[in-house]
């Protein structure tokens, strides 16, 4: 992950090499999720990696949360396209158009894709007293307990939500 952050930071620096006055003001990275979460952590690491190559630039993290990341995303979509307000989002950008009827922006035209920062593996975790100890045992246990199982995730449209739906579909529950 750190190599990707450094590569992106260097790419950003290289893209503005001819515009020596950049940055002339604070750069804001909007994270459309709560402070302290995984996306926020990645944004803070990215900001730190960008500071030195950008000559000690001031880079702030703005956690503008709500509506499956659409509020923070809209903030960036409506900002001046001058490189001073960036958005750090994840799978929500791909799932939003299918979840929200009246989005105030267009995911495919209102943003310039800069690159992927990191990849996040998904894990399945349970309480230690769950009788299933292997995936095969878990599938059997789920079949025996239909309608009694709760699955927690990061929210509608999140990677963990979509993975849960894929498992549900695969198990036909």
GIKACOR-V935626 format. One record per run of one state. SS is the DSSP state (@ for helix, = for strand, . for the rest). FROM is the first residue (numbers start at 1). TO is the last residue. If there is no record, write none. Layout:
# GIKACOR-V935626
{{SS	FROM	TO} {SS	FROM	TO}}
This chain:
# GIKACOR-V935626
{{.	1	1} {@	2	15} {.	16	26} {=	27	31} {.	32	37} {@	38	53} {.	54	58} {=	59	63} {.	64	66} {@	67	77} {.	78	84} {=	85	88} {.	89	91} {@	92	99} {.	100	134} {@	135	144} {.	145	158} {@	159	171} {.	172	173}}
